[in-house]
Amino acid sequence: MAKTITLYKIFVASPSDLNDERSLIEEIVDELNLSTFNNSDIKIELKKWETHANPDIGKYPQQVIIKDINYDYDIFIGLLWSKFGTPTEKFGSGTEEEFYSAYSLHQKSPSSVKIMFYFKQAAIPMDKIDTDSINSIRKFKSELSDKGVLYWDYNTIEEFQKLLRIQLTRKIQEIRQSELKPSTTVDTEDVTPEDEELGLLDYMEQGEESFDDIKEILLRMTDAIEWIGKRFTERTDEINKQTAINPEMGNKAKRRLINAAADDMHSFNTRLETEIPLFSEIYRKGIDSFSNAIKISIDFQADEEDDIDSTIESIGSFVDSIMESSQVCVEFRNSMVEFPRMTKEFNAAKRLSSNILTDLINEFDIAVNLAKALQKEFEDYKSKY
């Protein structure tokens, strides 16, 4: 049996250094069509210059792309990292011109197009650093803030994937619910829904359980940092005590005491190396559960507002816990930098600890970024009721 569906179009603008992200967006669009919107009356289509711009002649290449795209999209997604892009006749890059085209449409009619912009914060390889591009990107980013355009930073492609899944789904739902803008309709075959699917409340409960488990892991990691800090104090006191008792204490005796501190640090490293994979696995599970809740939140009813409040509170508590633990890690890592180079064993243990803590802090940053994105989506959705 055929049914009428609503087609929403997405346009992606970015320089060539973000081809992996461009390909990933295509995968996410396909995934959402096959899963989230499979049994609904919604379908999304991705428009890129690679697939929707034809060979032609214009005053400049960007004009050909704009003519073929013809502002025919509902959502604009912009991406920037190391390159600002090739200048056009009127703008610093094609990406900038495409953004301002979308922004102009939005200014004329806020319901006509949704704008999403992302900045990749991963380190740029030395051979790809272009100071002019970096300065242009900084200036452009500042202009977005001045115009009230909300953008998101991300570090890894996995983080971008999760952010986009969360935020693109909500943007599609916002457009549909507003019913202020007519969209293209096409016919498709009806699909039989799967049996026994998890619902909104199931996913929110799973997410809250995962975030509760994370707090236990954070407590154990914090305990490990407190333990190593206490052991360092004890080892330092012991070295000072032995030096006072025996001012002529030889290097072998000093080395033994210092290497005992290195053994403590190795124990600390082992504890963190055990906890970090658990943290990563469980927080990703929680993020995915809440993301799935966002995907199907189109069925959310006003009488479920208390459940949404509980979820927002749970995510907020998770963010607070992560930020507190991250601060503890940062302070301890910084304090280690002040430790003098003593023995080969101690130096190796200290370097490993610093690397492990840096990885953990980066993992914390990603977790907070994703959680805040989720929290905002739930808050925005709740505000409509």
N, C-alpha and C positions, 0 to 999 in steps of 0.2 A: 504494500500500500504506500503510495507516495504522500509526502507531506511537504509543507512550505517551511523553509528555514531562513534565518536572517544571516546575511554574510557581512562580517566585519573585516576591514582591510587594515593591514599593518605595514608601515613603511620603515625601513631601517637605513640610517645614515651613519657612515663611519669611514675613516681612512682605511687604507689597505693593511695596516698593522694589526687589525682586529678581525681577520678572516676567520679565525677559530670561533670567535663569538658569533659572527654572522651565520656560520654553519650551525652553531648550537641553537640559535634562535629558530632556525628552520626546523630542527629536530623537536624543539619544544612546541612549536605550532602544530606539527604533525601529531605529537603526543596528546596535546589538549583536544585536538579534533577527535582522536581515537578513544580518549578516556573521559575527560571532564565533560565535554560537550557532545559526546557520542549519542546520548539519549535525549538531548535537548533540541530546541529549534535554532541552535546557534552553530555557525561554522566560521572559522577564521582563515584568512588568506594572507600570505606574506608577499610583500612587494619589495623587490630589490632592483637596483639598476642592472645587475647581472642578468636578471630574468625578464625585466619589464621595460627596459630601454632598448630601442632598436637603432641600428646604424643610421645616421642621418647627418645633415649639415646644419649648423646653427652658428650664431656669432661666437660661441665658445662651447666646449663639450658639455659643461654643466647645464646649459640652456636646453640641450637635447634631452638630457635626463629629466629635467623639470617638465618639459613639454610632454614627454611620454608618460610620466607618472601623473601629471595633470592634477596634482593636489587631491587625487582620488584615494583617500585613506581616512580611517577613523582614529588610528593611533600612530604617533610618530615616536620611534625609538632611536635615540642618538647615543653614540659611543665615542669616547676619546681615550687615548693612552699616550703614546710616544710621538705620534705624528698629528699635526693639525690638518694637513691635507694640502692639496694643490689650490693656489689662489684662483679665484674667478674674476670676472670683470668688475664685480661690485663688492665682493667679500674676500675675507682672508683665506677661505677654503670652501670646497663644495659642501662639506658637512655643515659649516656655519651658514651658508646660503640656504641649505635645505631646512635647517632649524628655523631660521627667521621667516621662511615661507610658511612653515607650520605655525609659528608663533603669531604671525600676522592673521592667519585664519582663526586662531584661538581668540585673539583680541577682538576680532569682529564678531565672533559667535563662540563663546566658551564651550558650547555643547558640540561644536562641529568637529573638534579634534582633541584628543588627549595626548599630552606630551610626557614622555619618559626619557630621562637622560642619565647615563652611567659613565663614571670615570674610573678607569683601571688604575690601581695604585701599586701594582707589582713593579719591582725594580726594573729599570730599563738597561739592557746590555750596553756596555760602553760604546760598541761600534754603531749603536742605533741612537745615541743621544744627539739630539738636535736642539740647541739652546733656543733658537728662534721659535721652533714649534712649541717647546715647553713654556716659553713666555707667553705665546699666543693662547695656549690652552689655559694658563692661569688667568689671563685677562678675560677670556671667554667665560670661564667658570665664575669669576666675580660678577660678570654681567648677568649670568643666570640668577645668581643670588639677588642682585638688585631688582630683577624683574619678578622676583617671587616664584621662580621655577624651582621646584623641589627636585634635587638630583641625589643619586646614591653613589658612594664609592664602593669598590670591591677590590679584593686582592688576587683571588684565584678564579679560574674558570668555573670550578665547582660552586664557589660562592655566588658567582654571577648567575649560574644556572638556577640555583635555589631562589635567589632574589627575583629573577624574572618570572619563574613559575608562580610565585606568590603574587607579584604585583600585576602581571599581565592578566591573570585570571580575574582579579578584582576590577581592573580597568574595563574589561569586557562586560562584566556584570553591571558596573556603573552605567555604561552606555546603554545597555539593554533596559535597565530599570528606569532611566531618565525618560525614555520614550519621547525625547525632544527632537531626535534627528532620524529621518527616514533612512533606511538602509536597503541594500540590494537584497532581493529574495530570489532563491533558487529552489528547485525541487530536488528531493533526494528520497531514497527508499527508507522506510521506517526500519528501526532496529529493535530487536527484542531485548529488553534489559536483562542483565545478568541476575541470577537469583542470589539472595543473601549477601547484599552489599553492606559494607559498614556505613553508618550514617554520621551526620555532623557531630552529635554528642559522643559517639564512639571514638572518633578521631580526637576530639578535644580531651576526652578522658585519657586516651593513650598519651597524648602530648604532656598533660599535667603529670602523669605518672613518671614519664621519662625525666621531666625537669626536677621532680622530687628526688629521683635516683641520682641525678647530677649533683644535687646539693650534698649527698653523702660522699660522693667522690671528691668534691671540693674540700670537704672537711678533712678527709684523709690526706689530701695533698697539702693542705694548710698545716696539718699536724706534722707532716714530714719536714716542712720548712722550719717550723718551730723547733722540731727535734734537732735538725742539723745546726740551727743557730745556737741552741743550748750546748751542743757538743763542741762547737767551735770555741764558745766561751770557756768551757771546761778545759779544753786542750790548751788554750792560750794561758789560762791561769796555771795549768800544770807546768808549761814551759817557763813561765815567769818564776814560779816557785822553785823549780829545779835550778834555774840560772842563779837565783838569789842564794840558794843553799850551796851551790857549787859553781862559783864564777868561772872556774877553769873547765867547765863541762865541755867535753870534746864534741867534734862534729858528728861522730857516730851516734852519740846519745841524742843530740838535737835532731838528727835525721830520723831516728826511731820515733820520737815524739811527733814530728811533723808528718811522717808517713802514716802514723796512726790517725791523724786528721784526714789524710787522703783516703784511708780505708773507710772512715765515716762518710766521706763524700761519695764514695762508690756505693755505699749502702743507700744513701739518699737518692743517687741517680737510678739505682735499680727500682726503688719504690716508685719514683716518678715514671720511669719507663713502663712500669706495669699499669699505672693508673691512666696515663695519657690515652692509650688506645681505647680503654673503656669509656673515658670521657667523650672522645670523638665519636665513637659508635653510638652511644646513648643520646648525646645531644643532637646528632643527625637524625636519629630515629624520632626524637621529639619534634624537631623542625619539620620533618616529613609528615608527621601526624597532623600538626597544625596546618601545614600547607594543604593537605588533603581536605581538612575542614574548611579552609578558605575556598578551595575549588568548588565544594558543594554547598557553600553558604548561601547560594542563590535560593535555597529552600528555607532559609532562616526565617523564623516567625518572631514577631514582637514578644510573644509570651516566653520566649527562650532567652530573654535579655539577661536574666540572672546567670545563666550558664556562660554567656559571653563575658559578663563582668568577672566571673570566676576565672575564666581563661586569661583575660587581660591582667588580672591580679597575679596569676601564676607566672605569666611571662615576665611581668615587671619584677617579681621576686627573683626569678632566674637571672635577669639582667643585673640586679643589685648584687647577687651572690657572686656572679662572674667578675664583676668590676672590683669587688672587694678582694677576691682571690688574685686577680691580675695585679692589683696594687701591691699586694704582699710579695708576689713574684718579682715585680719590677724592683722593689726596694731591696730584696735579698740579692738579686742579680747585680744591682749596682754596688752593693756593699762588697761583693766578691771581687769586683774590679780593684778595690783598694788593698786586697791581700797581696803582699809582696811575693815575688817569685822565689820559692824556697828550695824545693827539690823537684826532680823530673817527675816523680810520681804525683806529687801534690799539684804541680802545674797542669799535668794531663787531666787529673780529676777535676780541677777547677775549670778548665776549658770545656770539658764535657758537660759539667753542670750548667755553665753559662749557655751552651748551645741548646741543651734540653729546655732550660727556662725560657730562652728566646722563642723556641718552637711552641712552647705552651702558651706564652703570651700572645703570639700570633694567632694561635687556635682560639684563645679567649676573644680576641678582637673580632674574628670572623663570627664566632657564636653570638656575640653582642650585636653585631651589625644585622645578622639574620633575624635575631629575636626582636630587635627594635622594628624591623620591617614588618614582621608578623603582628606585633602589638599595634602598630599604626593602622594596618589593614582592618584588624578587628575593631579598633576604636572608630575608624571612619565608617565602618559598616553599622556599628551600633548607633552612631550619631544620627542615622537616618530614621531611627524609630523613637 
